[in-house]
Amino acid sequence: MMGPAHSLSGAAAWLGVGAAAAAADHAMPWPVLVVGALICAGAALAPDLDHKSATISRAFGPVSKALCEIVDKLSYAVYKATKKPGDPRRTGGHRTLTHTWLWAVMIGGGASALAIIGGRWAVLALLFIHMVLAVEGLLWRAARMSSDILVWLLGATSAWILAGVLDKPGNGSDWLFSAPGQEYLWLGLPILLGALVHDIGDALTVSGCPILWPIPVGRKRWYPIGPPKAIRFRAGSWVELKVLMPVFMLLGGVGGAAALNVI
C-alpha cells in the first residue's frame, strides 16, 4: 500500500486497541489514545525504510536517505544469507527483513528499552520521529507542499507538547506498566503494531509480504503471505483509495469512540 493508507491503517489499529483495552478494564487515558494513534500512524511507514523512493526516505532529508541505503543493503544481505532454494533471485532488499514479524518485535522492544534507559530525551526523540512520519503520512498533501523544516518544526513542537501532557499525573506515562521506572514502557507497543499493520497491508497487494520470516513455508523461507491472488490489488489502485482508506477512517472513528466510552 501507499504511505497515506499505511498511516491511516496504523492510526485505526491503535484506536481499535484502545477500544479493546477499555473493554478489558485497562482503559487508556485520552493522551495515550491520541499519542499512540499518532505514533502508530508514523510507525506504519517505517518498514519501507528499505525503499529509497518511500515516504520515510524523504522524511528526514539526507539522514533518512542514507539510512534507507544502509537498510536496503542490510536487508538484501540477510535475504541472500537465509534464502532457501524456492526463494526467487532478487536485486534489492525491499519487502524482506523490515517486513517481518521479527523486525516488528525488535523495533518495538528496542523503542521500549530506549524509553526506559534514555529517559525524557529518548522519549522526546521517539515522539519527534513518529510525529514527523505521522504528518508525512496523514497530512501528505500539505507535507509535500511545505518545506521539510516546517514539518520538522511541527514534529518537534508536537513531541514537546505531547510529552508534557503525558507527564502529568493520570495522563498515561505509566499506562499498563505502573511499576517504578517503567514509565513510557508502553511506547514500543504502537511502534510494533504499526510495523505489523504495514506488513498486513502489503500482504493484501499483488506481491504479498514475507511476514513469517524466518519461519519457512515449503521450499521458501521468504514466502510472500497474502490472500488468494484473485482478490489482491495493486498499491495505489482504486481499491486502496476508494475502499480501504474510507474503511480505515470509519473503523478508526468507531474505535476511538469506543475507547473513550462515547459508544
HELIX and SHEET records of a PDB file:
HELIX    1   1 GLY A    3  ALA A   23  1                                  21    
HELIX    2   2 TRP A   30  ALA A   43  1                                  14    
HELIX    3   3 ALA A   46  ASP A   50  5                                   5    
HELIX    4   4 THR A   55  ALA A   59  1                                   5    
HELIX    5   5 PRO A   62  THR A   82  1                                  21    
HELIX    6   6 LEU A   97  HIS A   99  5                                   3    
HELIX    7   7 TRP A  101  LEU A  138  1                                  38    
HELIX    8   8 TRP A  140  MET A  145  1                                   6    
HELIX    9   9 ASP A  148  ASP A  167  1                                  20    
HELIX   10  10 LEU A  185  LEU A  187  5                                   3    
HELIX   11  11 GLY A  188  ALA A  203  1                                  16    
HELIX   12  12 LYS A  229  ILE A  231  5                                   3    
HELIX   13  13 TRP A  238  TRP A  238  1                                   1    
HELIX   14  14 VAL A  239  LEU A  244  3                                   6    
HELIX   15  15 MET A  245  ALA A  259  1                                  15    
END                                                                             
